[in-house]
Amino acid sequence: MESFDPAELPELLKLYYRRLFPYAQYYRWLNYGGVTKNYFQHREFSFTLKDDIYIRYQSFNSQSDLEKEMQKMNPYKIDIGAVYSHRPSQHNTVKLGAFQAQEKELVFDIDMTDYDDVRRCCSSADICSKCWTLMTMAVRIIDRALKEDFGFKHCLWVYSGRRGVHCWVCDDSVRKLSSAVRSGIVEYLSLVKGGQDVKKKVHLSEKLHPFVRRSINIIKKYFEEYALIGQDILENKENWDKILALVPETIHEELQRGFQKFHSSSQRWEHLKKVVNTSQNLKNDKCGPWLEWEIMLQYCFPRLDINVSKGINHLLKSPFSVHPKTGRISVPIDFQKVDQFDPFAVPTISAICRELDVTSTNEKENEENEAESDGKRRVRDYKKTSLAPYVKVFEQFLENLDKSRKGELLKKSDLQKDF
């Protein structure tokens, strides 16, 4: 894993914003084809500078303006906000109450720290390959629901740079949704409910919603490898007591006896399933096979930060930001390869700056040996580094957005024709 020294960050950021940040693609995304006048100009950007200096309500006229300001300010973190009724940079000059957030992507923030009560390998900001499977399951479950249950098409998944993932749903109709509708969507996608003091956070009933069934089917593919082997959730009494707290007391004794006889989490889980499906003691509790599903959901189901999703004016960290603690770039995730995504393989700012230095030195030597013709097109600097494949994922996402937009325009023009 690439070492990163936070003391070098100011100098590294200068190089990153000057030569490596993919401004053209970034502007193309947030301009959405320029279909709506002033869409980009009314977008809020927020910069966090060195020593936690925080500047909100930044806005820019063009890609060029954004580039100049980022290179001048050297932000440690970039957040993206809503598209407002007026230019955010002029919000102080607008009549009180007139400055309103009007549109924004529907966003989701999934943070590994919210799983601390159910993961054993790490806690707080730490992650490892064992618990990263939680993020893989979250991406698969939420993406399927957004596309199949709601019919959304354009979901951009982004690694946060440290311990989680973000999702930006960018469909034109989605960006116009009210806070109430956003709240309804995130409520639909939330099954794990209750704070630290609540032991049982998932409650199912006989009438299982298709969304729950489909989510369970995704979790089943990962559960044994992740929960029973990787996390070893029934390894010892301390751990199996946490699971006993999620099932009716009438079967505690039967489960305890079996757990003591067996020697692995997998064997104990099979015993639990057998007891749940055959125990006479559960007849009065009106329990069914969903008891084991409640446990699986509590241990594996996505945990969303509801406030991030429901507020139109909520800020979220921008793709291609640099995480100031890890130095890792907040890169788009290729959904087709989400199972192979490795957060530890994501390039750090120090790695890509060094890669650029090496290629620049080689190019200089080549130029000295062979004079470069004026007409020769320069390769974009990020393409010379390990950032390139992630920019390509972003470009593919933008291509799909463009195709969809052109398709909608063609549909509209067909409808308006007089025959």
C-alpha positions as CSV (number, residue, x, y, z in Angstrom):
1,M,0.0,0.0,0.0
2,E,1.3,3.4,-1.0
3,S,2.6,5.5,2.0
4,F,1.2,8.9,2.4
5,D,2.6,11.8,4.4
6,P,-0.1,14.4,5.3
7,A,2.7,17.1,5.7
8,E,3.2,16.9,1.9
9,L,-0.4,17.5,1.1
10,P,-0.3,21.2,0.2
11,E,2.4,20.7,-2.4
12,L,0.8,17.5,-3.8
13,L,-2.6,19.2,-4.1
14,K,-1.0,22.1,-6.1
15,L,0.3,19.5,-8.6
16,Y,-3.0,17.5,-8.6
17,Y,-5.2,20.6,-9.3
18,R,-2.8,22.0,-11.8
19,R,-2.3,18.8,-13.9
20,L,-4.3,15.8,-12.8
21,F,-7.9,16.8,-11.8
22,P,-10.3,15.7,-14.6
23,Y,-11.9,19.2,-15.0
24,A,-13.4,18.6,-18.5
25,Q,-15.4,15.5,-17.4
26,Y,-16.3,17.0,-14.0
27,Y,-17.7,20.1,-15.7
28,R,-19.5,18.0,-18.3
29,W,-21.2,16.1,-15.5
30,L,-22.4,19.1,-13.4
31,N,-23.4,21.0,-16.5
32,Y,-25.8,18.2,-17.7
33,G,-25.4,19.1,-21.4
34,G,-26.2,22.7,-20.8
35,V,-29.9,22.0,-21.4
36,T,-31.0,24.2,-18.5
37,K,-29.6,27.7,-18.6
38,N,-27.3,28.7,-15.7
39,Y,-27.5,25.1,-14.2
40,F,-23.7,25.0,-13.5
41,Q,-23.5,28.7,-12.5
42,H,-26.2,28.2,-9.8
43,R,-24.5,25.1,-8.3
44,E,-23.0,25.4,-4.8
45,F,-19.5,24.3,-4.1
46,S,-17.9,24.3,-0.7
47,F,-14.2,24.2,-0.1
48,T,-12.4,23.1,3.1
49,L,-9.0,24.6,3.2
50,K,-5.9,23.9,5.3
51,D,-6.4,24.2,9.1
52,D,-10.2,23.4,8.6
53,I,-11.1,26.8,7.1
54,Y,-14.5,26.2,5.6
55,I,-16.0,28.2,2.7
56,R,-19.6,27.7,1.6
57,Y,-21.6,29.2,-1.3
58,Q,-18.9,29.2,-3.9
59,S,-20.2,29.2,-7.5
60,F,-18.5,29.6,-10.9
61,N,-19.3,30.9,-14.4
62,S,-17.4,28.2,-16.3
63,Q,-15.0,25.3,-16.2
64,S,-12.2,27.8,-16.6
65,D,-13.3,29.8,-13.5
66,L,-13.6,26.6,-11.5
67,E,-10.1,25.5,-12.5
68,K,-8.5,28.9,-11.6
69,E,-10.2,29.0,-8.2
70,M,-9.3,25.4,-7.3
71,Q,-5.7,26.0,-8.3
72,K,-5.6,29.2,-6.3
73,M,-7.4,28.0,-3.1
74,N,-5.9,24.4,-3.1
75,P,-8.9,22.9,-1.2
76,Y,-8.2,19.9,1.1
77,K,-11.8,18.9,0.5
78,I,-14.5,19.8,-2.1
79,D,-18.2,19.3,-1.4
80,I,-21.0,19.7,-3.9
81,G,-24.4,21.2,-2.9
82,A,-27.6,22.0,-4.6
83,V,-28.5,24.1,-7.6
84,Y,-30.1,27.2,-6.2
85,S,-32.5,29.8,-7.5
86,H,-29.7,32.4,-7.6
87,R,-25.9,32.1,-7.9
88,P,-24.7,30.9,-4.5
89,S,-21.8,33.4,-4.5
90,Q,-24.4,36.2,-4.6
91,H,-26.6,34.8,-1.9
92,N,-25.9,37.7,0.5
93,T,-27.3,40.2,-2.1
94,V,-30.6,38.3,-2.6
95,K,-33.8,39.3,-0.8
96,L,-34.3,37.3,2.5
97,G,-36.1,34.0,1.8
98,A,-35.7,34.3,-2.0
99,F,-32.5,32.2,-2.1
100,Q,-33.7,28.6,-2.3
101,A,-32.3,25.2,-3.1
102,Q,-34.1,23.9,-6.1
103,E,-32.5,20.8,-7.5
104,K,-29.9,18.2,-6.6
105,E,-28.9,14.6,-7.3
106,L,-30.5,12.1,-5.0
107,V,-27.5,11.1,-2.9
108,F,-26.7,8.3,-0.4
109,D,-23.9,8.1,2.1
110,I,-22.9,4.7,3.5
111,D,-20.3,4.8,6.2
112,M,-18.6,1.8,7.8
113,T,-18.7,3.3,11.3
114,D,-22.4,2.7,11.3
115,Y,-21.8,-1.1,11.3
116,D,-19.5,-1.0,14.4
117,D,-22.1,-3.0,16.4
118,V,-21.9,-5.9,14.0
119,R,-18.4,-6.1,12.6
120,R,-15.6,-7.7,14.6
121,C,-12.5,-7.1,12.5
122,C,-12.3,-3.3,12.7
123,S,-14.0,-0.3,14.4
124,S,-14.3,3.4,14.0
125,A,-12.5,4.7,10.8
126,D,-10.6,1.5,10.3
127,I,-11.5,-0.9,7.4
128,C,-10.1,-4.1,6.1
129,S,-10.8,-6.5,3.2
130,K,-13.0,-8.6,5.6
131,C,-15.5,-5.8,6.4
132,W,-15.4,-4.1,3.0
133,T,-17.8,-6.9,1.9
134,L,-20.4,-4.8,3.8
135,M,-20.0,-2.0,1.2
136,T,-20.1,-4.5,-1.7
137,M,-23.5,-5.8,-0.4
138,A,-24.7,-2.2,0.2
139,V,-23.9,-1.2,-3.4
140,R,-25.6,-4.2,-4.9
141,I,-28.7,-4.0,-2.7
142,I,-29.2,-0.2,-3.2
143,D,-28.3,-0.1,-6.9
144,R,-30.8,-3.0,-7.7
145,A,-33.6,-1.2,-5.8
146,L,-33.0,2.2,-7.4
147,K,-32.9,0.7,-10.9
148,E,-35.6,-2.0,-10.6
149,D,-38.0,-0.8,-8.0
150,F,-37.8,2.9,-8.8
151,G,-36.8,2.8,-12.5
152,F,-33.8,5.2,-12.0
153,K,-31.0,4.7,-14.6
154,H,-28.0,6.8,-13.8
155,C,-26.4,5.8,-10.5
156,L,-22.8,6.9,-9.9
157,W,-21.1,5.0,-7.1
158,V,-18.0,6.6,-5.6
159,Y,-15.5,5.5,-3.0
160,S,-15.3,8.1,-0.2
161,G,-11.5,7.8,0.1
162,R,-11.5,6.3,3.5
163,R,-14.3,4.1,5.0
164,G,-17.4,4.2,2.9
165,V,-19.2,4.8,-0.4
166,H,-21.5,7.5,-1.9
167,C,-24.1,7.2,-4.6
168,W,-25.2,10.0,-6.9
169,V,-28.5,9.3,-8.7
170,C,-28.3,11.8,-11.6
171,D,-31.5,11.2,-13.7
172,D,-33.1,14.5,-14.8
173,S,-36.4,13.7,-13.0
174,V,-34.6,12.6,-9.8
175,R,-32.8,15.9,-9.5
176,K,-36.1,17.7,-9.3
177,L,-37.6,15.6,-6.4
178,S,-38.8,17.3,-3.3
179,S,-37.4,16.6,0.2
180,A,-40.6,14.7,1.0
181,V,-40.2,12.3,-1.9
182,R,-36.5,11.8,-1.1
183,S,-37.5,11.0,2.5
184,G,-40.0,8.4,1.2
185,I,-37.3,6.7,-1.0
186,V,-34.7,6.5,1.8
187,E,-37.4,5.3,4.2
188,Y,-38.2,2.5,1.7
189,L,-34.5,1.6,1.6
190,S,-34.1,1.5,5.4
191,L,-34.7,-1.7,7.3
192,V,-32.1,-1.4,10.1
193,K,-33.6,1.0,12.7
194,G,-32.7,2.1,16.2
195,G,-29.7,3.6,18.0
196,Q,-27.0,2.0,20.1
197,D,-29.3,1.0,22.9
198,V,-31.7,-0.9,20.6
199,K,-30.6,-4.6,20.4
200,K,-33.0,-5.8,17.7
201,K,-33.0,-3.4,14.8
202,V,-34.8,-5.4,12.1
203,H,-38.5,-6.5,12.4
204,L,-40.1,-8.6,9.7
205,S,-43.5,-10.1,9.5
206,E,-45.2,-12.9,7.5
207,K,-46.1,-10.5,4.6
208,L,-42.6,-9.9,3.3
209,H,-42.2,-7.1,0.9
210,P,-40.5,-8.1,-2.4
211,F,-37.7,-5.6,-1.7
212,V,-36.8,-7.5,1.5
213,R,-36.8,-10.9,-0.4
214,R,-34.6,-9.5,-3.1
215,S,-32.2,-8.0,-0.6
216,I,-32.0,-11.3,1.3
217,N,-31.2,-13.1,-2.0
218,I,-28.2,-10.8,-2.5
219,I,-27.0,-11.2,1.1
220,K,-27.3,-15.0,0.9
221,K,-24.5,-14.9,-1.8
222,Y,-22.1,-13.3,0.7
223,F,-23.3,-14.4,4.1
224,E,-21.4,-17.6,4.7
225,E,-18.0,-16.2,3.5
226,Y,-18.5,-12.8,5.1
227,A,-20.4,-13.4,8.4
228,L,-19.7,-17.0,9.3
229,I,-16.1,-17.4,8.1
230,G,-14.7,-13.8,7.9
231,Q,-16.5,-12.3,10.9
232,D,-17.0,-15.6,12.8
233,I,-20.2,-14.2,14.3
234,L,-20.9,-17.3,16.4
235,E,-17.3,-18.0,17.4
236,N,-17.9,-17.9,21.2
237,K,-20.5,-17.3,23.9
238,E,-19.9,-13.5,23.9
239,N,-20.8,-13.3,20.2
240,W,-23.6,-15.8,20.1
241,D,-25.3,-14.0,23.1
242,K,-25.6,-11.0,20.7
243,I,-27.5,-13.2,18.3
244,L,-29.6,-14.8,21.0
245,A,-30.8,-11.2,21.9
246,L,-32.4,-11.1,18.5
247,V,-34.6,-14.2,18.8
248,P,-37.4,-15.1,21.2
249,E,-36.3,-16.3,24.7
250,T,-38.4,-19.5,24.3
251,I,-35.6,-21.0,22.1
252,H,-32.6,-19.6,24.0
253,E,-32.0,-22.8,26.0
254,E,-32.3,-25.1,22.9
255,L,-29.8,-22.8,21.0
256,Q,-27.3,-22.6,23.8
257,R,-27.2,-26.4,24.2
258,G,-26.6,-26.8,20.5
259,F,-24.0,-24.0,20.2
260,Q,-21.9,-25.6,22.9
261,K,-21.9,-28.9,21.0
262,F,-20.7,-27.4,17.7
263,H,-17.3,-25.9,16.9
264,S,-17.7,-23.4,14.1
265,S,-20.0,-20.5,13.3
266,S,-21.2,-22.3,10.2
267,Q,-22.3,-25.4,12.2
268,R,-24.0,-23.2,14.8
269,W,-25.8,-21.2,12.1
270,E,-27.1,-24.4,10.6
271,H,-28.3,-25.4,14.1
272,L,-30.0,-22.1,14.6
273,K,-31.9,-22.4,11.2
274,K,-33.0,-26.0,12.2
275,V,-34.3,-24.8,15.6
276,V,-36.1,-21.8,14.0
277,N,-37.8,-24.0,11.5
278,T,-38.8,-27.0,13.8
279,S,-39.0,-25.8,17.4
280,Q,-42.4,-26.3,19.1
281,N,-41.5,-23.4,21.4
282,L,-41.9,-20.9,18.6
283,K,-45.5,-21.8,17.7
284,N,-47.0,-19.2,20.1
285,D,-44.6,-16.5,18.9
286,K,-45.9,-16.7,15.4
287,C,-42.3,-16.8,14.0
288,G,-41.3,-18.2,10.7
289,P,-38.1,-18.5,8.6
290,W,-37.9,-14.7,8.6
291,L,-36.2,-14.9,12.1
292,E,-32.9,-16.0,10.5
293,W,-33.5,-13.3,7.8
294,E,-33.8,-10.6,10.5
295,I,-30.4,-11.6,11.8
296,M,-28.9,-11.6,8.3
297,L,-30.3,-8.2,7.6
298,Q,-29.1,-6.8,11.0
299,Y,-25.6,-8.0,10.2
300,C,-25.4,-7.2,6.5
301,F,-28.1,-4.8,5.3
302,P,-27.0,-1.2,4.2
303,R,-27.1,1.5,6.9
304,L,-28.0,4.8,5.3
305,D,-27.5,8.3,6.7
306,I,-31.1,9.4,6.1
307,N,-30.4,13.2,6.6
308,V,-27.8,13.2,3.7
309,S,-30.5,11.8,1.3
310,K,-33.6,13.7,2.2
311,G,-32.2,17.3,2.3
312,I,-31.8,19.0,-1.1
313,N,-29.4,21.6,0.3
314,H,-27.2,18.9,2.0
315,L,-23.6,18.9,0.9
316,L,-21.7,15.7,-0.1
317,K,-18.0,15.2,-0.8
318,S,-17.2,15.5,-4.4
319,P,-15.9,12.7,-6.6
320,F,-12.1,13.1,-7.2
321,S,-11.6,14.9,-3.9
322,V,-8.5,13.8,-1.9
323,H,-9.0,12.4,1.5
324,P,-6.7,14.4,3.7
325,K,-6.1,11.5,6.2
326,T,-5.5,8.6,3.8
327,G,-4.4,10.6,0.7
328,R,-6.6,8.4,-1.4
329,I,-8.6,9.9,-4.2
330,S,-12.4,9.6,-4.0
331,V,-12.8,7.6,-7.2
332,P,-15.9,6.3,-9.1
333,I,-16.5,2.6,-8.7
334,D,-17.2,0.4,-11.8
335,F,-20.5,-1.3,-10.8
336,Q,-19.8,-4.2,-13.2
337,K,-16.7,-5.0,-11.1
338,V,-17.9,-4.0,-7.7
339,D,-16.9,-7.4,-6.2
340,Q,-13.3,-6.8,-7.3
341,F,-13.1,-3.2,-6.0
342,D,-10.3,-2.9,-3.5
343,P,-10.2,0.3,-1.5
344,F,-6.5,-0.3,-0.7
345,A,-5.7,-0.4,-4.4
346,V,-7.2,3.1,-4.9
347,P,-4.4,5.5,-5.9
348,T,-3.1,8.0,-3.3
349,I,-2.3,11.6,-4.4
350,S,1.4,10.9,-3.6
351,A,1.4,7.9,-5.9
352,I,-0.1,9.6,-8.9
353,C,2.1,12.7,-8.4
354,R,5.1,10.5,-8.4
355,E,3.9,8.6,-11.5
356,L,3.5,12.0,-13.2
357,D,7.0,13.1,-12.2
358,V,8.5,9.9,-13.7
359,T,6.7,10.2,-17.0
360,S,7.5,13.9,-17.2
361,T,11.2,13.2,-16.7
362,N,11.1,10.5,-19.4
363,E,9.2,12.8,-21.8
364,K,11.7,15.6,-21.2
365,E,14.6,13.2,-22.1
366,N,12.7,12.1,-25.3
367,E,12.0,15.7,-26.2
368,E,15.7,16.5,-25.9
369,N,16.5,13.6,-28.2
370,E,13.7,14.3,-30.7
371,A,12.2,17.8,-31.1
372,E,8.4,17.5,-30.6
373,S,6.4,18.9,-33.5
374,D,3.9,21.7,-32.6
375,G,1.0,19.8,-34.0
376,K,1.5,16.8,-31.8
377,R,-1.4,16.4,-29.3
378,R,-0.4,16.2,-25.7
379,V,-1.7,13.2,-23.8
380,R,-3.7,14.4,-20.8
381,D,-1.7,14.1,-17.7
382,Y,-4.1,11.9,-15.6
383,K,-3.8,9.3,-18.4
384,K,-0.2,8.8,-17.5
385,T,-1.1,7.7,-14.0
386,S,-3.1,5.0,-12.1
387,L,-6.0,7.5,-12.0
388,A,-6.8,6.9,-15.7
389,P,-9.0,3.7,-15.3
390,Y,-11.2,5.5,-12.7
391,V,-11.6,8.6,-15.0
392,K,-12.6,6.1,-17.7
393,V,-15.4,4.7,-15.5
394,F,-16.6,8.3,-15.0
395,E,-16.5,9.0,-18.7
396,Q,-18.6,5.8,-19.4
397,F,-21.2,7.1,-16.9
398,L,-21.2,10.5,-18.7
399,E,-21.6,8.8,-22.1
400,N,-24.7,6.9,-20.8
401,L,-26.1,10.2,-19.4
402,D,-25.6,11.9,-22.8
403,K,-27.3,9.1,-24.7
404,S,-30.2,9.1,-22.4
405,R,-30.5,12.9,-22.7
406,K,-30.4,12.8,-26.5
407,G,-33.0,10.0,-26.5
408,E,-35.3,12.2,-24.4
409,L,-34.9,15.2,-26.7
410,L,-35.7,12.9,-29.8
411,K,-38.8,11.7,-28.1
412,K,-39.9,15.2,-27.3
413,S,-39.3,16.4,-30.9
414,D,-41.2,13.4,-32.3
415,L,-44.2,14.2,-30.0
416,Q,-44.2,17.8,-31.2
417,K,-44.3,17.0,-34.9
418,D,-47.5,17.7,-36.8
419,F,-48.7,14.9,-39.0
